[in-house]
Amino acid sequence: MSRIQVIEIDGRRAYVVPADVWQRIGHLVEDAEDAAAYADAVASDDGLRVPAPVAFAIADGTHPVRAWREHKGMTVHTLAAAAGVSAAYVSQIESGKRSGTTATLKKLAAGLELPVGLLLLP
């Protein structure tokens, strides 16, 4: 009796293939699974990416407004002008002295060209 390769789907035995055949075609099955997983990921992709420096800065305790502002190369004054708020207010939000209203965070998000959810503290 020759060796066999058992193929399972959802933890249940679905196919039994002779091992020598599997050695010739196994990579095709794995490639098809990878292609299907990639297609699923592309179909559900919202296009939003958080750059590693921003993610690491936030994880290290930097306020998201500051992390994104610095990543985009903006000064406090530039962001404040784009958002229509005072630079002092932006600075206080970044330092944690003030939390910022929902309306202000929306303005800052617009100034940074981001969804407001990215500026909320984790």
N, CA, C and O atoms as CSV, one atom per row, in Angstrom:
chain,resi,resn,atom,element,x,y,z
A,1,MET,N,N,0.846,-1.175,0.000
A,1,MET,CA,C,0.000,0.000,0.000
A,1,MET,C,C,0.895,1.242,0.000
A,1,MET,O,O,1.893,1.296,0.718
A,2,SER,N,N,0.531,2.234,-0.807
A,2,SER,CA,C,1.347,3.442,-0.893
A,2,SER,C,C,0.954,4.419,0.200
A,2,SER,O,O,-0.123,4.321,0.789
A,3,ARG,N,N,1.848,5.362,0.460
A,3,ARG,CA,C,1.550,6.392,1.435
A,3,ARG,C,C,0.461,7.300,0.881
A,3,ARG,O,O,0.303,7.429,-0.333
A,4,ILE,N,N,-0.294,7.933,1.790
A,4,ILE,CA,C,-1.375,8.815,1.356
A,4,ILE,C,C,-1.257,10.169,2.031
A,4,ILE,O,O,-0.625,10.318,3.076
A,5,GLN,N,N,-1.881,11.145,1.404
A,5,GLN,CA,C,-1.994,12.491,1.966
A,5,GLN,C,C,-3.478,12.732,2.227
A,5,GLN,O,O,-4.296,12.626,1.314
A,6,VAL,N,N,-3.821,13.050,3.455
A,6,VAL,CA,C,-5.209,13.331,3.805
A,6,VAL,C,C,-5.408,14.838,3.765
A,6,VAL,O,O,-4.647,15.590,4.374
A,7,ILE,N,N,-6.434,15.274,3.048
A,7,ILE,CA,C,-6.763,16.694,2.952
A,7,ILE,C,C,-8.029,16.927,3.761
A,7,ILE,O,O,-9.057,16.286,3.541
A,8,GLU,N,N,-7.930,17.864,4.706
A,8,GLU,CA,C,-9.067,18.165,5.564
A,8,GLU,C,C,-9.653,19.527,5.212
A,8,GLU,O,O,-8.934,20.451,4.829
A,9,ILE,N,N,-10.952,19.631,5.348
A,9,ILE,CA,C,-11.650,20.907,5.188
A,9,ILE,C,C,-12.469,21.114,6.451
A,9,ILE,O,O,-13.310,20.289,6.807
A,10,ASP,N,N,-12.209,22.227,7.121
A,10,ASP,CA,C,-12.888,22.534,8.388
A,10,ASP,C,C,-12.727,21.406,9.397
A,10,ASP,O,O,-13.666,21.069,10.118
A,11,GLY,N,N,-11.524,20.821,9.444
A,11,GLY,CA,C,-11.217,19.793,10.434
A,11,GLY,C,C,-11.787,18.416,10.125
A,11,GLY,O,O,-11.686,17.509,10.951
A,12,ARG,N,N,-12.379,18.248,8.959
A,12,ARG,CA,C,-12.941,16.946,8.590
A,12,ARG,C,C,-12.250,16.420,7.351
A,12,ARG,O,O,-11.918,17.178,6.440
A,13,ARG,N,N,-12.040,15.132,7.323
A,13,ARG,CA,C,-11.389,14.478,6.201
A,13,ARG,C,C,-12.239,14.669,4.939
A,13,ARG,O,O,-13.407,14.282,4.902
A,14,ALA,N,N,-11.634,15.271,3.906
A,14,ALA,CA,C,-12.379,15.536,2.676
A,14,ALA,C,C,-11.860,14.706,1.505
A,14,ALA,O,O,-12.645,14.218,0.692
A,15,TYR,N,N,-10.524,14.544,1.417
A,15,TYR,CA,C,-9.928,13.812,0.309
A,15,TYR,C,C,-8.746,12.995,0.811
A,15,TYR,O,O,-8.110,13.335,1.808
A,16,VAL,N,N,-8.474,11.929,0.109
A,16,VAL,CA,C,-7.285,11.137,0.356
A,16,VAL,C,C,-6.580,11.012,-0.990
A,16,VAL,O,O,-7.157,10.547,-1.972
A,17,VAL,N,N,-5.321,11.438,-1.013
A,17,VAL,CA,C,-4.558,11.465,-2.252
A,17,VAL,C,C,-3.281,10.665,-2.045
A,17,VAL,O,O,-2.646,10.779,-0.996
A,18,PRO,N,N,-2.890,9.850,-3.038
A,18,PRO,CA,C,-1.601,9.157,-2.925
A,18,PRO,C,C,-0.470,10.173,-2.751
A,18,PRO,O,O,-0.471,11.223,-3.395
A,19,ALA,N,N,0.475,9.866,-1.898
A,19,ALA,CA,C,1.549,10.808,-1.557
A,19,ALA,C,C,2.341,11.252,-2.772
A,19,ALA,O,O,2.703,12.425,-2.863
A,20,ASP,N,N,2.624,10.354,-3.713
A,20,ASP,CA,C,3.413,10.744,-4.881
A,20,ASP,C,C,2.648,11.732,-5.761
A,20,ASP,O,O,3.254,12.614,-6.370
A,21,VAL,N,N,1.334,11.594,-5.833
A,21,VAL,CA,C,0.515,12.549,-6.580
A,21,VAL,C,C,0.513,13.892,-5.845
A,21,VAL,O,O,0.644,14.947,-6.466
A,22,TRP,N,N,0.365,13.844,-4.526
A,22,TRP,CA,C,0.347,15.076,-3.736
A,22,TRP,C,C,1.643,15.864,-3.895
A,22,TRP,O,O,1.621,17.094,-3.939
A,23,GLN,N,N,2.770,15.163,-3.981
A,23,GLN,CA,C,4.047,15.860,-4.146
A,23,GLN,C,C,4.079,16.635,-5.465
A,23,GLN,O,O,4.735,17.673,-5.562
A,24,ARG,N,N,3.372,16.133,-6.474
A,24,ARG,CA,C,3.354,16.812,-7.778
A,24,ARG,C,C,2.337,17.957,-7.825
A,24,ARG,O,O,2.546,18.923,-8.558
A,25,ILE,N,N,1.227,17.871,-7.050
A,25,ILE,CA,C,0.165,18.875,-7.184
A,25,ILE,C,C,-0.116,19.681,-5.915
A,25,ILE,O,O,-0.882,20.644,-5.959
A,26,GLY,N,N,0.478,19.313,-4.808
A,26,GLY,CA,C,0.177,19.974,-3.534
A,26,GLY,C,C,0.354,21.472,-3.562
A,26,GLY,O,O,-0.451,22.208,-2.992
A,27,HIS,N,N,1.418,21.934,-4.229
A,27,HIS,CA,C,1.663,23.374,-4.281
A,27,HIS,C,C,0.541,24.116,-5.006
A,27,HIS,O,O,0.275,25.279,-4.705
A,28,LEU,N,N,-0.115,23.459,-5.951
A,28,LEU,CA,C,-1.225,24.097,-6.662
A,28,LEU,C,C,-2.397,24.358,-5.723
A,28,LEU,O,O,-3.035,25.409,-5.791
A,29,VAL,N,N,-2.675,23.399,-4.850
A,29,VAL,CA,C,-3.758,23.552,-3.884
A,29,VAL,C,C,-3.423,24.686,-2.918
A,29,VAL,O,O,-4.267,25.534,-2.629
A,30,GLU,N,N,-2.186,24.693,-2.422
A,30,GLU,CA,C,-1.779,25.749,-1.493
A,30,GLU,C,C,-1.802,27.105,-2.176
A,30,GLU,O,O,-2.203,28.092,-1.560
A,31,ASP,N,N,-1.380,27.181,-3.438
A,31,ASP,CA,C,-1.422,28.440,-4.172
A,31,ASP,C,C,-2.864,28.916,-4.340
A,31,ASP,O,O,-3.142,30.109,-4.221
A,32,ALA,N,N,-3.778,27.990,-4.615
A,32,ALA,CA,C,-5.187,28.353,-4.766
A,32,ALA,C,C,-5.756,28.863,-3.445
A,32,ALA,O,O,-6.529,29.820,-3.438
A,33,GLU,N,N,-5.385,28.240,-2.332
A,33,GLU,CA,C,-5.842,28.711,-1.020
A,33,GLU,C,C,-5.296,30.101,-0.733
A,33,GLU,O,O,-6.018,30.966,-0.237
A,34,ASP,N,N,-4.015,30.315,-1.045
A,34,ASP,CA,C,-3.415,31.638,-0.845
A,34,ASP,C,C,-4.111,32.684,-1.716
A,34,ASP,O,O,-4.376,33.796,-1.262
A,35,ALA,N,N,-4.407,32.326,-2.966
A,35,ALA,CA,C,-5.078,33.258,-3.878
A,35,ALA,C,C,-6.468,33.597,-3.361
A,35,ALA,O,O,-6.893,34.750,-3.443
A,36,ALA,N,N,-7.179,32.614,-2.834
A,36,ALA,CA,C,-8.520,32.854,-2.293
A,36,ALA,C,C,-8.445,33.754,-1.061
A,36,ALA,O,O,-9.259,34.665,-0.906
A,37,ALA,N,N,-7.478,33.502,-0.192
A,37,ALA,CA,C,-7.320,34.337,1.009
A,37,ALA,C,C,-6.970,35.771,0.622
A,37,ALA,O,O,-7.469,36.717,1.231
A,38,TYR,N,N,-6.120,35.936,-0.382
A,38,TYR,CA,C,-5.745,37.265,-0.855
A,38,TYR,C,C,-6.968,37.981,-1.445
A,38,TYR,O,O,-7.186,39.163,-1.179
A,39,ALA,N,N,-7.757,37.266,-2.239
A,39,ALA,CA,C,-8.960,37.859,-2.843
A,39,ALA,C,C,-9.939,38.309,-1.763
A,39,ALA,O,O,-10.551,39.371,-1.880
A,40,ASP,N,N,-10.087,37.503,-0.708
A,40,ASP,CA,C,-10.962,37.879,0.403
A,40,ASP,C,C,-10.449,39.145,1.088
A,40,ASP,O,O,-11.228,40.035,1.428
A,41,ALA,N,N,-9.129,39.216,1.289
A,41,ALA,CA,C,-8.545,40.390,1.944
A,41,ALA,C,C,-8.732,41.646,1.096
A,41,ALA,O,O,-9.052,42.710,1.626
A,42,VAL,N,N,-8.537,41.530,-0.211
A,42,VAL,CA,C,-8.706,42.681,-1.100
A,42,VAL,C,C,-10.165,43.126,-1.118
A,42,VAL,O,O,-10.446,44.325,-1.121
A,43,ALA,N,N,-11.089,42.179,-1.130
A,43,ALA,CA,C,-12.514,42.513,-1.175
A,43,ALA,C,C,-12.967,43.259,0.076
A,43,ALA,O,O,-13.868,44.095,0.004
A,44,SER,N,N,-12.361,42.970,1.205
A,44,SER,CA,C,-12.776,43.616,2.451
A,44,SER,C,C,-11.855,44.765,2.864
A,44,SER,O,O,-12.002,45.307,3.960
A,45,ASP,N,N,-10.913,45.140,2.006
A,45,ASP,CA,C,-9.956,46.194,2.326
A,45,ASP,C,C,-10.618,47.567,2.283
A,45,ASP,O,O,-11.244,47.930,1.287
A,46,ASP,N,N,-10.477,48.326,3.366
A,46,ASP,CA,C,-11.039,49.678,3.399
A,46,ASP,C,C,-10.028,50.724,2.944
A,46,ASP,O,O,-10.344,51.912,2.890
A,47,GLY,N,N,-8.815,50.288,2.615
A,47,GLY,CA,C,-7.790,51.196,2.119
A,47,GLY,C,C,-7.059,51.970,3.195
A,47,GLY,O,O,-6.118,52.701,2.887
A,48,LEU,N,N,-7.454,51.835,4.423
A,48,LEU,CA,C,-6.855,52.588,5.517
A,48,LEU,C,C,-5.612,51.879,6.037
A,48,LEU,O,O,-5.646,50.682,6.325
A,49,ARG,N,N,-4.540,52.607,6.152
A,49,ARG,CA,C,-3.300,52.056,6.680
A,49,ARG,C,C,-2.779,52.970,7.792
A,49,ARG,O,O,-2.819,54.194,7.667
A,50,VAL,N,N,-2.302,52.379,8.857
A,50,VAL,CA,C,-1.663,53.142,9.924
A,50,VAL,C,C,-0.176,52.841,9.821
A,50,VAL,O,O,0.245,51.711,10.069
A,51,PRO,N,N,0.624,53.841,9.459
A,51,PRO,CA,C,2.063,53.611,9.329
A,51,PRO,C,C,2.679,53.161,10.654
A,51,PRO,O,O,2.240,53.575,11.727
A,52,ALA,N,N,3.685,52.321,10.565
A,52,ALA,CA,C,4.338,51.785,11.763
A,52,ALA,C,C,4.811,52.884,12.715
A,52,ALA,O,O,4.598,52.758,13.921
A,53,PRO,N,N,5.445,53.956,12.228
A,53,PRO,CA,C,5.891,54.991,13.179
A,53,PRO,C,C,4.731,55.596,13.982
A,53,PRO,O,O,4.893,55.921,15.159
A,54,VAL,N,N,3.574,55.745,13.352
A,54,VAL,CA,C,2.411,56.283,14.060
A,54,VAL,C,C,1.927,55.271,15.097
A,54,VAL,O,O,1.675,55.623,16.249
A,55,ALA,N,N,1.803,54.031,14.683
A,55,ALA,CA,C,1.333,52.990,15.601
A,55,ALA,C,C,2.272,52.840,16.794
A,55,ALA,O,O,1.819,52.724,17.933
A,56,PHE,N,N,3.577,52.841,16.537
A,56,PHE,CA,C,4.548,52.695,17.625
A,56,PHE,C,C,4.510,53.901,18.565
A,56,PHE,O,O,4.596,53.750,19.784
A,57,ALA,N,N,4.379,55.102,17.987
A,57,ALA,CA,C,4.330,56.303,18.824
A,57,ALA,C,C,3.105,56.270,19.743
A,57,ALA,O,O,3.206,56.585,20.929
A,58,ILE,N,N,1.965,55.891,19.199
A,58,ILE,CA,C,0.742,55.809,20.011
A,58,ILE,C,C,0.896,54.737,21.082
A,58,ILE,O,O,0.500,54.937,22.231
A,59,ALA,N,N,1.472,53.602,20.703
A,59,ALA,CA,C,1.684,52.523,21.678
A,59,ALA,C,C,2.627,52.962,22.792
A,59,ALA,O,O,2.519,52.488,23.922
A,60,ASP,N,N,3.552,53.867,22.475
A,60,ASP,CA,C,4.497,54.366,23.476
A,60,ASP,C,C,3.927,55.513,24.309
A,60,ASP,O,O,4.618,56.043,25.179
A,61,GLY,N,N,2.673,55.904,24.054
A,61,GLY,CA,C,2.030,56.915,24.878
A,61,GLY,C,C,1.841,58.273,24.243
A,61,GLY,O,O,1.286,59.172,24.875
A,62,THR,N,N,2.282,58.448,23.019
A,62,THR,CA,C,2.068,59.721,22.327
A,62,THR,C,C,0.592,59.845,21.964
A,62,THR,O,O,-0.027,58.873,21.531
A,63,HIS,N,N,0.034,61.031,22.137
A,63,HIS,CA,C,-1.362,61.242,21.761
A,63,HIS,C,C,-1.496,61.049,20.246
A,63,HIS,O,O,-0.618,61.470,19.492
A,64,PRO,N,N,-2.581,60.421,19.797
A,64,PRO,CA,C,-2.754,60.189,18.359
A,64,PRO,C,C,-2.704,61.457,17.515
A,64,PRO,O,O,-2.201,61.423,16.392
A,65,VAL,N,N,-3.214,62.573,18.028
A,65,VAL,CA,C,-3.158,63.817,17.257
A,65,VAL,C,C,-1.702,64.186,16.979
A,65,VAL,O,O,-1.349,64.543,15.855
A,66,ARG,N,N,-0.869,64.099,18.002
A,66,ARG,CA,C,0.539,64.439,17.820
A,66,ARG,C,C,1.249,63.439,16.906
A,66,ARG,O,O,2.030,63.832,16.040
A,67,ALA,N,N,0.979,62.155,17.099
A,67,ALA,CA,C,1.633,61.132,16.278
A,67,ALA,C,C,1.318,61.341,14.798
A,67,ALA,O,O,2.213,61.293,13.955
A,68,TRP,N,N,0.049,61.572,14.490
A,68,TRP,CA,C,-0.336,61.796,13.095
A,68,TRP,C,C,0.194,63.130,12.575
A,68,TRP,O,O,0.650,63.214,11.434
A,69,ARG,N,N,0.137,64.168,13.402
A,69,ARG,CA,C,0.620,65.487,12.973
A,69,ARG,C,C,2.087,65.421,12.606
A,69,ARG,O,O,2.495,65.918,11.556
A,70,GLU,N,N,2.884,64.803,13.475
A,70,GLU,CA,C,4.309,64.694,13.212
A,70,GLU,C,C,4.583,63.811,11.991
A,70,GLU,O,O,5.473,64.100,11.192
A,71,HIS,N,N,3.814,62.744,11.861
A,71,HIS,CA,C,3.996,61.868,10.702
A,71,HIS,C,C,3.739,62.624,9.397
A,71,HIS,O,O,4.407,62.391,8.390
A,72,LYS,N,N,2.781,63.515,9.431
A,72,LYS,CA,C,2.440,64.277,8.228
A,72,LYS,C,C,3.314,65.523,8.064
A,72,LYS,O,O,3.139,66.291,7.118
A,73,GLY,N,N,4.254,65.717,8.990
A,73,GLY,CA,C,5.186,66.831,8.881
A,73,GLY,C,C,4.557,68.182,9.145
A,73,GLY,O,O,5.011,69.196,8.615
A,74,MET,N,N,3.529,68.204,9.949
A,74,MET,CA,C,2.839,69.458,10.258
A,74,MET,C,C,3.298,69.996,11.602
A,74,MET,O,O,3.639,69.231,12.504
A,75,THR,N,N,3.305,71.312,11.729
A,75,THR,CA,C,3.549,71.938,13.020
A,75,THR,C,C,2.206,72.069,13.736
A,75,THR,O,O,1.147,71.891,13.134
A,76,VAL,N,N,2.266,72.381,15.025
A,76,VAL,CA,C,1.037,72.622,15.782
A,76,VAL,C,C,0.266,73.772,15.146
A,76,VAL,O,O,-0.958,73.716,15.029
A,77,HIS,N,N,0.990,74.823,14.732
A,77,HIS,CA,C,0.345,75.997,14.140
A,77,HIS,C,C,-0.313,75.660,12.799
A,77,HIS,O,O,-1.407,76.142,12.508
A,78,THR,N,N,0.343,74.844,11.993
A,78,THR,CA,C,-0.221,74.468,10.701
A,78,THR,C,C,-1.505,73.661,10.891
A,78,THR,O,O,-2.505,73.908,10.217
A,79,LEU,N,N,-1.471,72.698,11.812
A,79,LEU,CA,C,-2.664,71.896,12.077
A,79,LEU,C,C,-3.775,72.761,12.650
A,79,LEU,O,O,-4.931,72.634,12.248
A,80,ALA,N,N,-3.439,73.625,13.570
A,80,ALA,CA,C,-4.446,74.502,14.173
A,80,ALA,C,C,-5.123,75.359,13.109
A,80,ALA,O,O,-6.344,75.517,13.119
A,81,ALA,N,N,-4.343,75.906,12.203
A,81,ALA,CA,C,-4.903,76.737,11.131
A,81,ALA,C,C,-5.798,75.899,10.209
A,81,ALA,O,O,-6.869,76.351,9.803
A,82,ALA,N,N,-5.362,74.694,9.885
A,82,ALA,CA,C,-6.159,73.817,9.006
A,82,ALA,C,C,-7.462,73.401,9.674
A,82,ALA,O,O,-8.471,73.198,8.999
A,83,ALA,N,N,-7.441,73.275,10.997
A,83,ALA,CA,C,-8.627,72.826,11.733
A,83,ALA,C,C,-9.490,73.987,12.221
A,83,ALA,O,O,-10.632,73.784,12.634
A,84,GLY,N,N,-8.949,75.190,12.173
A,84,GLY,CA,C,-9.714,76.343,12.647
A,84,GLY,C,C,-9.824,76.416,14.158
A,84,GLY,O,O,-10.832,76.879,14.692
A,85,VAL,N,N,-8.783,75.957,14.852
A,85,VAL,CA,C,-8.742,76.044,16.312
A,85,VAL,C,C,-7.418,76.693,16.698
A,85,VAL,O,O,-6.549,76.889,15.848
A,86,SER,N,N,-7.265,77.022,17.960
A,86,SER,CA,C,-6.019,77.667,18.380
A,86,SER,C,C,-4.898,76.640,18.550
A,86,SER,O,O,-5.137,75.476,18.871
A,87,ALA,N,N,-3.690,77.102,18.328
A,87,ALA,CA,C,-2.516,76.235,18.501
A,87,ALA,C,C,-2.396,75.805,19.957
A,87,ALA,O,O,-1.979,74.682,20.245
A,88,ALA,N,N,-2.759,76.691,20.871
A,88,ALA,CA,C,-2.689,76.342,22.295
A,88,ALA,C,C,-3.631,75.175,22.611
A,88,ALA,O,O,-3.290,74.281,23.386
A,89,TYR,N,N,-4.806,75.198,22.005
A,89,TYR,CA,C,-5.776,74.118,22.236
A,89,TYR,C,C,-5.235,72.791,21.691
A,89,TYR,O,O,-5.345,71.755,22.347
A,90,VAL,N,N,-4.660,72.828,20.509
A,90,VAL,CA,C,-4.059,71.605,19.934
A,90,VAL,C,C,-2.968,71.087,20.856
A,90,VAL,O,O,-2.895,69.887,21.123
A,91,SER,N,N,-2.126,71.979,21.341
A,91,SER,CA,C,-1.041,71.601,22.241
A,91,SER,C,C,-1.576,70.969,23.526
A,91,SER,O,O,-1.029,69.981,24.016
A,92,GLN,N,N,-2.650,71.550,24.067
A,92,GLN,CA,C,-3.238,71.001,25.295
A,92,GLN,C,C,-3.843,69.614,25.058
A,92,GLN,O,O,-3.774,68.748,25.930
A,93,ILE,N,N,-4.427,69.411,23.897
A,93,ILE,CA,C,-4.967,68.080,23.565
A,93,ILE,C,C,-3.822,67.080,23.449
A,93,ILE,O,O,-3.893,65.982,24.002
A,94,GLU,N,N,-2.785,67.455,22.742
A,94,GLU,CA,C,-1.644,66.552,22.558
A,94,GLU,C,C,-0.956,66.199,23.875
A,94,GLU,O,O,-0.461,65.085,24.042
A,95,SER,N,N,-0.928,67.139,24.797
A,95,SER,CA,C,-0.264,66.888,26.076
A,95,SER,C,C,-1.166,66.177,27.074
A,95,SER,O,O,-0.697,65.730,28.121
A,96,GLY,N,N,-2.455,66.066,26.763
A,96,GLY,CA,C,-3.395,65.408,27.664
A,96,GLY,C,C,-4.011,66.322,28.695
A,96,GLY,O,O,-4.768,65.866,29.552
A,97,LYS,N,N,-3.701,67.613,28.630
A,97,LYS,CA,C,-4.285,68.562,29.584
A,97,LYS,C,C,-5.771,68.783,29.314
A,97,LYS,O,O,-6.546,69.090,30.220
A,98,ARG,N,N,-6.148,68.619,28.055
A,98,ARG,CA,C,-7.561,68.711,27.665
A,98,ARG,C,C,-7.855,67.528,26.757
A,98,ARG,O,O,-6.976,67.054,26.037
A,99,SER,N,N,-9.089,67.055,26.795
A,99,SER,CA,C,-9.425,65.902,25.956
A,99,SER,C,C,-9.932,66.319,24.586
A,99,SER,O,O,-9.846,65.538,23.639
A,100,GLY,N,N,-10.448,67.509,24.461
A,100,GLY,CA,C,-10.972,67.955,23.173
A,100,GLY,C,C,-12.391,67.460,22.973
A,100,GLY,O,O,-12.706,66.304,23.255
A,101,THR,N,N,-13.232,68.337,22.489
A,101,THR,CA,C,-14.617,67.951,22.235
A,101,THR,C,C,-14.683,67.112,20.965
A,101,THR,O,O,-13.733,67.058,20.184
A,102,THR,N,N,-15.803,66.475,20.782
A,102,THR,CA,C,-16.009,65.695,19.559
A,102,THR,C,C,-15.899,66.598,18.338
A,102,THR,O,O,-15.295,66.226,17.332
A,103,ALA,N,N,-16.478,67.772,18.434
A,103,ALA,CA,C,-16.427,68.718,17.316
A,103,ALA,C,C,-14.984,69.110,16.994
A,103,ALA,O,O,-14.608,69.201,15.825
A,104,THR,N,N,-14.181,69.339,18.028
A,104,THR,CA,C,-12.788,69.717,17.812
A,104,THR,C,C,-11.994,68.562,17.208
A,104,THR,O,O,-11.193,68.761,16.295
A,105,LEU,N,N,-12.219,67.365,17.718
A,105,LEU,CA,C,-11.510,66.205,17.161
A,105,LEU,C,C,-11.888,65.990,15.697
A,105,LEU,O,O,-11.047,65.584,14.894
A,106,LYS,N,N,-13.132,66.254,15.347
A,106,LYS,CA,C,-13.548,66.151,13.940
A,106,LYS,C,C,-12.810,67.177,13.086
A,106,LYS,O,O,-12.385,66.877,11.971
A,107,LYS,N,N,-12.660,68.399,13.623
A,107,LYS,CA,C,-11.923,69.435,12.894
A,107,LYS,C,C,-10.453,69.052,12.720
A,107,LYS,O,O,-9.876,69.232,11.648
A,108,LEU,N,N,-9.862,68.526,13.784
A,108,LEU,CA,C,-8.466,68.099,13.700
A,108,LEU,C,C,-8.308,66.951,12.697
A,108,LEU,O,O,-7.349,66.921,11.925
A,109,ALA,N,N,-9.246,66.018,12.715
A,109,ALA,CA,C,-9.202,64.901,11.764
A,109,ALA,C,C,-9.297,65.424,10.336
A,109,ALA,O,O,-8.585,64.956,9.448
A,110,ALA,N,N,-10.179,66.396,10.120
A,110,ALA,CA,C,-10.291,66.977,8.784
A,110,ALA,C,C,-8.987,67.661,8.380
A,110,ALA,O,O,-8.547,67.543,7.237
A,111,GLY,N,N,-8.372,68.378,9.325
A,111,GLY,CA,C,-7.104,69.043,9.051
A,111,GLY,C,C,-5.989,68.056,8.738
A,111,GLY,O,O,-5.078,68.360,7.968
A,112,LEU,N,N,-6.067,66.886,9.333
A,112,LEU,CA,C,-5.067,65.841,9.091
A,112,LEU,C,C,-5.466,64.909,7.933
A,112,LEU,O,O,-4.700,64.035,7.527
A,113,GLU,N,N,-6.686,65.123,7.416
A,113,GLU,CA,C,-7.233,64.281,6.341
A,113,GLU,C,C,-7.303,62.823,6.763
A,113,GLU,O,O,-6.826,61.926,6.068
A,114,LEU,N,N,-7.917,62.613,7.933
A,114,LEU,CA,C,-8.060,61.269,8.517
A,114,LEU,C,C,-9.475,61.075,9.020
A,114,LEU,O,O,-10.178,62.050,9.284
A,115,PRO,N,N,-9.904,59.831,9.156
A,115,PRO,CA,C,-11.161,59.573,9.865
A,115,PRO,C,C,-10.961,59.915,11.350
A,115,PRO,O,O,-9.898,59.655,11.912
A,116,VAL,N,N,-11.971,60.486,11.967
A,116,VAL,CA,C,-11.860,60.932,13.351
A,116,VAL,C,C,-11.522,59.774,14.287
A,116,VAL,O,O,-10.860,59.993,15.302
A,117,GLY,N,N,-11.942,58.582,13.987
A,117,GLY,CA,C,-11.676,57.427,14.846
A,117,GLY,C,C,-10.206,57.170,15.088
A,117,GLY,O,O,-9.836,56.578,16.103
A,118,LEU,N,N,-9.358,57.611,14.161
A,118,LEU,CA,C,-7.916,57.410,14.325
A,118,LEU,C,C,-7.302,58.353,15.357
A,118,LEU,O,O,-6.154,58.174,15.762
A,119,LEU,N,N,-8.065,59.353,15.778
A,119,LEU,CA,C,-7.540,60.300,16.765
A,119,LEU,C,C,-7.982,59.994,18.180
A,119,LEU,O,O,-7.578,60.677,19.121
A,120,LEU,N,N,-8.804,58.979,18.338
A,120,LEU,CA,C,-9.269,58.630,19.666
A,120,LEU,C,C,-8.213,57.826,20.400
A,120,LEU,O,O,-7.516,57.006,19.803
A,121,LEU,N,N,-8.102,58.062,21.679
A,121,LEU,CA,C,-7.119,57.322,22.469
A,121,LEU,C,C,-7.536,55.863,22.588
A,121,LEU,O,O,-8.722,55.565,22.735
A,122,PRO,N,N,-6.565,54.949,22.523
A,122,PRO,CA,C,-6.900,53.530,22.639
A,122,PRO,C,C,-7.390,53.180,24.032
A,122,PRO,O,O,-7.715,52.023,24.300
